[in-house]
Amino acid sequence: MIRSLLLLGTGAAAGWLAHRATEAGRRADDQGAARRVREALDPTHLGRSAGQAVGDAAAEVVAEGARAFTQRLRADAPPWVGRLLEPGADIIPGEATDGPAGPTHPTTTRKDPTA
């Protein structure tokens, strides 16, 4: 009989400890979920998210408008303008394309009046 009573007490204690452990885990999960919901519905967070979305959309609209304007400008421009936009159009053969390697201030030379 004492043995049954000890087994019953031990089983009850083990069950109680298991119940407390699962209850603590469940409570922590519930608190974490409530915290995540509070943070998601926080007006500051919502405002930041909405502002970011509006800013991204506005930037995309501006970029698309600039691309469309540039394409139309190139299509409507006279043919000689297209040659100016080609890479290397302003490079004169036989002249250096890099700046001087010397001092930071460019040096100037006078034109020869007889040339």
ABEGO torsion letter per residue (X at the ends): XAAAAAAAAAAAAAAAAAAAAAAAAAAAAAAAAAAAAAAAABAAAAAAAAAAAAAAAAAAAAAAAAAAAAAAAAAABBAAAAAAABBGAABBBGBBABBBABBABBBBBBBBAAX
